[in-house]
Amino acid sequence: MKQSVNENETEILNFVLRERSMAVSEREWRHRLRGYGYAIKETAEGRMVTSVRRGGTLCFLPGQVA
């Protein structure tokens, strides 16, 4: 698993975590993220934030959010 996090990944992760803190449920959180063009993908390595438009992985979510 990738250990280093670049500045762009940090910004995305901060945004995703801020949205999670404002959402009442997991479902609402995913809905809010989709409105901004992000999605959460479950993988064998853990949860990842992906781009809805491009489908690519943007960053991994830390264990406490997973």
C-alpha positions in Angstrom: 0.0 0.0 0.0 1.2 3.5 -0.8 2.6 5.3 2.2 3.5 8.8 1.0 0.7 11.3 0.3 1.1 14.3 -2.0 -0.5 17.7 -1.5 -3.4 17.0 -3.9 -4.3 13.8 -2.1 -4.1 15.6 1.3 -6.6 18.2 0.0 -9.0 15.5 -1.3 -8.7 13.5 1.9 -9.4 16.6 4.1 -12.5 17.4 1.9 -13.8 13.9 2.1 -13.3 13.8 5.9 -15.0 17.2 6.4 -18.0 16.0 4.4 -18.1 12.8 6.5 -18.2 15.0 9.7 -21.2 16.9 8.3 -23.1 13.8 7.1 -25.6 12.0 9.4 -25.0 8.6 7.8 -22.7 6.6 5.5 -25.4 6.8 2.8 -25.7 10.6 3.0 -21.9 10.9 3.0 -21.6 8.9 -0.2 -24.5 11.0 -1.8 -22.8 14.2 -0.8 -19.5 13.0 -2.3 -21.1 11.9 -5.6 -22.5 15.5 -6.0 -18.9 16.7 -6.0 -17.7 14.0 -8.4 -16.2 11.6 -5.9 -17.0 8.1 -4.9 -15.9 5.6 -2.3 -14.7 2.2 -3.7 -14.2 -0.9 -1.6 -11.1 -2.9 -2.5 -9.0 -5.7 -1.0 -6.5 -3.0 0.1 -9.2 -0.9 1.8 -11.4 2.0 0.8 -10.4 4.4 -1.9 -11.7 7.8 -3.0 -12.2 7.7 -6.8 -13.2 10.2 -9.4 -16.7 9.6 -10.8 -15.8 11.3 -14.1 -12.5 9.6 -14.7 -12.9 6.5 -12.6 -9.4 6.7 -11.3 -8.1 6.3 -7.8 -7.4 9.6 -6.1 -6.4 8.5 -2.6 -6.8 5.9 0.1 -9.0 6.5 3.2 -7.3 6.0 6.5 -8.3 3.0 8.7 -10.5 4.9 11.1 -12.8 6.0 8.2 -12.8 2.6 6.6 
